[in-house]
Amino acid sequence: MADLFAETENPVEILPARKLAAKVAALYVAPFDHFETRPVEELRLGFDGIDGDFHAGATRRSGGREPWYPRGTEMRNERQLSIVAADELAIVAERMGLNEVKPEWIGANLVIEGVPQLSMLPSGTLLFFKGGVTIKVDAQNGPCRIAGRSVAEHAGMADHEAGALAFPKAAKRLRGLVAWVEKPGTIVAGEEISVRVPEQWIYRA
């Protein structure tokens, strides 16, 4: 049952932590020079992320998602991994009038099944993989035009620019999550995952 801090003028409702069971449906890695990924049977993870992956590194350069920094500022890399769900990508494809949107088209590293509304998992959620790896969710992965253009090209859309513009709207809150490695190791396809969702609340003060 939710806790309430009634002492304040604006009581804060706190939802308790919970555990979910999930499974690795597919794994992907990106070459060092491009964000699109290819399927693999395992991911070797260090504290810098996936070994050899396009998004590997302890730090990264800021871009359009960080307007508070000059573009290109070196900052902590909280986007080491991209996580998606097949059911959410199917909704995105339907909204765009496509037969499918494949995870590799948008640079996904992990497809996870068994978690309803995967993209809505809150920041701080921990993914404990049976083989020993732990990944920590940073935030939702905001859909961008670069990924949209990739979808349009691979899906054979006649107007690639229209597809690039359509994807951010169609994939809003359905594009999955970005995460970073808390405990390194190797993830294999079909591996079981214990998902630990932290306490949640809305800050209104």
N, C-alpha and C positions, 0 to 999 in steps of 0.2 A: 504494500500500500504506500502511496506517495506521502512523503513528509512535507509539512508546511511550517515555515517560519512566520508565525502569526504576530511576533513582536514588532515587525516593521510595518510601515504604511502600505507597502506593496509586497504581500507575502510571496515567497518564492516556493513554487512547487518543485519538489525534487523527485525524479523518477529513479527507482533503484537500479543498480547494476544487474546485468543478466548474462547468461551464457547461451550460445547457439552452436549447433553442430553444422559443419559445412565440409566441402570436399573440393579438391583441385580438379577441375574439369579439363583444363588445357594450360600449357605453358608456352611462352614465346620470348624471344630475345631479339633485340634490334642490332644491326651492324653498327660499328662505331661511327659511321658517317651519315646515318639516316634514321629517322624516328620509326618508320614502318618495321614491323617485326615479322619473324618467321617461327613456325612451330618447332619445339624441342621437347625432349623427354625429361629434362631436368634443368633446374636453374641453380648455379653455384653462386652463393651470396656471401659477400664480405661486408664490412662496415661501410664500404663505398657503394654498395648496391650490387647489381648483377655484373659479374666478371665480363668485361668487354662490351657491355651494353651502351647504347647511345646516351642513356641518362645516368650512367654510373658516375660516381664522384662524391667526395665528401662535401664539396661546394659546387655551385653553379653560378651562371651569370643571370642577373635579373632581366626581365622582359616586360611585356605589356601587362602582365598580371601584378606587377609591383610598381605602380606609378609613383610611389613615395621614394623610390631610388632612381638615380640616373640610369638609363638603360645600359646594361653591361656591368653593373656593380657586382662584385663577387659576394656571394651570400651562402648561407647554409643550404644544402641540397635536401629538401624535404620531399622531392619528387623523384625518388630513385626508382619507384615501381608504379606501374599503372594497372589497376585491378578493375575488371568489368564482369558483368553477368549476362549470359546469353538471352535471358528473358527480357532484359531491359534493351539490349541491342535490337531485339525483334520489334519492340515498340518503336524505336527510332526509325528502323527500316520502313515500318508501316506508315509512319508519319511522313516520310520522304517519298513514299510511293515506290519503294524498292523491294526486291525479293529478300535481300539480306544486307546486313552490315557486318562484315567479318572483323573479329578482334584485331587481327594483324594490320588491317587498313588504318586503324587509328592508334597504332603503337601500343596495344595492350601487352602486358607481360603475364598476367594471370587471369584466367576465367574461373570464377568460383561459383559453385552451385549449392543450393540449400539455404541461402540467406534471402528472405523476402526483402524487397526494396533495398538491395545492396548499396546503392548510391546514397541512401539516407543514413547509413551508419555514421555516428558522430565522430568528430576528431577525438583521438585518444583511444579508440577501439584497438584492442590487441588481437592479432591472429597468431595462435599457437599451432604450429604445424607438428604433426606426429613425429616427424624425423628430428625435431629439435629447433627448427628455425622459429624466430619470433619477428613479426612485422607489425609496425605501429602505423595506424591510419593518421594522415595529416589532415586531409580535407577532401571535399568533392573535387573532382577533376572538371573544371569548367571547359565546355566544348568550344573549340576555336575554328576559324576558317581554314587553317592549314589542314587540320584533320578532315574538315568537310570537303576540301578540294581532293584529298586522297580518296575519300568515299566516292565522290562524283566520278573520278577517273576510273577507279576499279569497277564501279557498278555500270560503267558505260553510259552515264548521263550525257545527253546531247550538249547541255550547257554546264560546263564545269564551274563557272563562277556562280551560277544560280545554286548549284549544289553546295558550294562553299558557304554561301549565305544561309541556305536552308538548314544546314546541319546544326549550328549553334542553337537555333530555336527548337528544332526537333529533339535534340539531345539534352536539353536543359534538365538537370537533376536526374539524368539517366546515363551519363557518360562514365559512371564509375568513380573510383577513388584514386588518390595518389597516396603513397606510403613510403616509409623508409625502414631500413633494416635495424632492428634493435638487438637481435642475436643472430649471428651468421650461421651458415651451414648450407645444406643442399635440399631443395624442394623437388619432389618427383611427381609426375602425373598420377592422379588417382589418390593422392595422399589425403588423409583426414585432417580437419582443422577444427580447433576449439576457438570459437569467436567470443571474446569477452567484451561486452558493451559496458562502458563506464556509467556511473551516475550521470543523469542529465537534468538540466534546468535551463530556464530562459532568464537571462539577466536583464532586468527592467529598471534598475535604480538610476 
